[in-house]
Amino acid sequence: MHRYRRVVVKMSGGAFAGDKDWGFDRDAIDGLAREIISLAKAGIQVAVMVGGGNIFRGRIADQWGIDRVEADHIGMTATVLNSLMLRGALKAQGHGLEVRVMTAVPMAAFAEPFIRLRAIKHLEKGYVVIFAAGTGQPLVTTDYPAVQRAIEIDADAILAAKQGTEGVYTADPNGRSDARLYREVSYEDVVSTQLMVMDQSAFLLAREHRIPIHVFNSNQGNAMLDICRGEPVGTYIGPDATTALADAPPPTM
């Protein structure tokens, strides 16, 4: 029996680049595909929201003098490219696994438009659904549409795959040697201590709808399936979470 029936996996664009600063890394993409396939084979319904930072980032827009709205439009197309790359990898490894890319902007030649009930029907059939182009609107990160789509399809949890970090820390682990990993954090403590779980507007939406979030390292093998089996991987944020550090003993039941 799995902890979750249906999940949304939030992947940063950086996860597609592996150890590179940008572009695509075959080993990294194949690894992501294997993780998703393992969920699907276990009977867990999987939707994926991808970012586009491996192709286009805000700092590039700043350097080129591109305004925010235009930059977000470029970023949306980057997420479509990543979605198609992921679909290709899933189809290559999945041995008959059905995969659908659904976009928030019309791209009928190679993807379906996002229609809520159709997405749910795909998931119920065991298809993997990849959401592309965010909400189709500028001025939001892909964190917000990940939460929005999770609400729309009635997902049980969001699995937030981060590149090169194990979860949520007490401070920036790249700049503070005393930073410690949380095992669990309550919604209230995320807000009160200003922890960077995801974009603030996205997190507040998740809190309002009481959607659990698991933050974990995208490079860790079997992490997604372990989370869905109830294993303590990364950091858990949810309505029933008790704030505790990863090296602290778990509370007795």
N, C-alpha and C positions, 0 to 999 in steps of 0.2 A: 504494500500500500504506500503510495507516494504522498508526500506532504502537499503537493500542488497538482491540480488537474490541468491548468492552462497558465502559461507564463508569457510575459513579454521580455525578451532579451534586448537590453540596450547596449549597443556596441559603439565605441568611439571609432572615428575614422582611423586613429592611430593604430588600432588593433590590426588593421589590414596591412600596415607598413612594417610590422615586426620591429626590428631594431633600427630600421631606417628612419630618417626624418620625414620622408614623404614617399608617395608611390605605393607599390604593391610588393608584398613578399609572399611567394608561393607557400612556403612552409607555414607562415602565420595564417594565411587564408585557409589552407587545408586543415590546420588545427582547429580553427573556428568551425569549419564545416563538420569535422568529426564530433565536436562537442554537441552541436545541434542535432546531428543524426542520432547520437546516443540518447538524447531526450526523446526524439520521435520514436525510436525503436522501443523505448520503455513505455510507450503509450501516453506520453505527456504531450499536450497540444502546445505548439511553439509558434509564436509570432516574434519577429525581429525588427527592431528599429535601428538603423545604422546612421552614423555620422559621416561627415565628409572631410574631416581635417587632414587626412593623408593626401588630399588633392588641393584643397583651397582653405586657407585659414585667414582669420581676421587681420593678422599682422601683415599679410600680403596686401590686403585691401588698403590698409593704412599706408603702407609704403608706396603704393601706386596712386593713392588719392581717390580710391573708389568709395563712393558713399555707401552707407550701411544697407540700404534697401537693395541696391544693385549687388553688393557683396553677398547678401543673403540669397538672392536669386541664383547666383553662381554656386553658392554652397548647396542649394537644393539639387541642382543638376549633378553635383559631386556625389550626393547620397544615392542618386539613381544609378550612377556608374558603379558604386560600391555594391548596391543591391544586385545588379546584374552579374557582377563578379562572384558574389556569394552564391547566387542561384546556380551559376555555372559549376562552381566547386561542389555544391550540394548534389546537383544532378550527376556529376562525374563520379562521386563517391557513394551516392545514396542507393544505387541499384534499384531503380524504380520509384524512389521517393518522389512524390509530387510536390512541386514548389511553385508558389505564385508570388510575383512582385505586384504590389498594389501601390499606385502613386496618388499623391494628393493633387497633382496637376495632370491634365490629359496628356498621355503618351501612348496612345492606343496601339501603335505599331509593335511595341514589345512589352507592354505592361498593362494590367487592368487598372481602371480607376478604383479608388478606395470607396467601397460601399459596405457599410457596417454589417448588414445581414449576410452579404456574400462572404465577407471575411470570416464571420462566425461559422458559416456553412462549410467553408474550406477547412477550417480547424477541426470541426466535428468529423470530417472525412479523413482526418489524419494528415492533411497537407501542411507543409510549412509555409507560413505567410510572411513575406518581407515587406515592411512598410517603407516607402521612399518619399522624398521631397517634403518631409516634415508635415506641417499642416497645410502647405501650399501658400503660406503667408510669411512675409519677412518679420524681422524684429523679435524672433524667438529662437532659442537654441533647439537642438533635437531632443534635449531632455524633456521639454514641455510636451511635444507630440507623443513621446514615448509614454508618458503618464496619461495623456488624453486618450490614446488608442487603447491602453490597458483598461481604462474605465469603459470605453465604448464596447469592447469585446468581452467585458466581464472577466478579465484575467484575475488570477488569484494572487499574483506577485509580479514584481519587476526584478529581473536579474541584471544588475548594472555592472557590465564587464569593463574594468579599467585597465589601461596599459601600464604595466610596471609598478602597480601598487596593490597591496594585499587587502586593502579595505579603507576604513575611515580611521584616522589617527587623531590624537589629542592636539597635535601641531603638525606643521609641514615636515615630513620625515626627511626631505631633501635638505632642509636648512637647520633642523633641530635634532641633535643626537639623542635628546631625551624624549622624543616623540614616541608614543605608545599606541598600539593598535587596540581599537575597541572590538569586543566580541559582539556586544549589543549596544544600541543607543535608542532611547525613547524619542518620539517625535519632539517632545517638549525640550529635551536637552540639546537636540540638533539646533533648534531655533535659539535657545537661550545662550548657547556657547558659540553660535555662528559657525558650525561645522560645515565644510564644503562637501556635502553629499552629492548635490546636483544643483542646477540652476534654481534659485530661490523660489521663483514662481511655480516651477515644476514640483518642487518639494512640498510647497504649501497645498498644491492641488492633490498630491498623493496623501498628505495628512488629512485633508478634508474628507477624502473618500476612503481613508483607512486602508490604503494599499501597502502591503509589506514591500520593503526594498532590501535586496541583498547586494552589497558592494563587494567585489572580489577581483582577483587578478586574472585577466583574460589568458595569461600564459600558463595558468595552473591546470594541468590535465584533469579531466573528469570533474572539474569544479561545479559545473552546472547540474550534472546528474547527482552529485553528492548533496548539493543544496536541496534539490527536490526530494531527496531521500531523508532529509532532516539532519544531515551532518553539519557541524559548526564550521562552515567555510567563510572566510572574510568577515564582514560586519553585517549584522542584521539590524534593520530599523523597522519598527512596526508598532501597532497599537498595544501589543502585549509585551514589548521589549522592556527589560530592566537594564539600565545603563551599567555596563561592566567592561573591564579591560580583558583582553584576550588571555593574559597571563594570570588572571585572577581565577580562583576556583569557582565553578558554576554554583548557583544557589541550590540548596537542598530542597527537594520537593516534599 
